[in-house]
Structures are given as C-alpha cells and as structure tokens.
Amino acid sequence: MIACGEKVPIHVDDGCIRSMATAGHQRLPEAWKIILDRPPTTDELYRAIHKGGRKAPGRDGISNEFFKTNLEGLKEEMLEIFTQMFD
C-alpha cells in the first residue's frame, strides 16, 4: 500500500514524451520567425502600452497608467532595453 504523500515513479517511454511535446504544435512560417526575432518598433511599443486598461500595478508597483503618461520620456530607454534583450 502507498502511504499518503509518498512519491511513486511513473515509467513513460521517450516516444510518448516526444508525442506529447509535439501534439498540436505547428512550425511557424519562416516569415513569422523573422518578424518575431526582431526588437519591437516604437509603434508596437505605443500600441502595447495603450492596449491595456486601468489594471492594478504588477509586482513592481508600477501601473500601466505610469507608462501611458510618461511614454514620450521613456520610449527611447524602453526600446534600448528591448533591443538589448533581442541581441
């Protein structure tokens, strides 16, 4: 009998794991990969920030309203950060 909370190994073969990992996933077209691999543009940044409504601040305590209000002063720094993330 297995005690409550006792961990019991489950045997799963590699073929099952590969099958589950690829189920329902399709490969992106090459054109999409190129688009998704480049840093966001100023227009994309603007649309992303203005898309959100009036939501509560995240863990950092900064609300979307802060970014909406200060976008003109922050956009160059934000784009630089995103560009570095893609390099």
Order of alpha helices (4+ residues) and beta strands (2+ residues): alpha-alpha-alpha-alpha
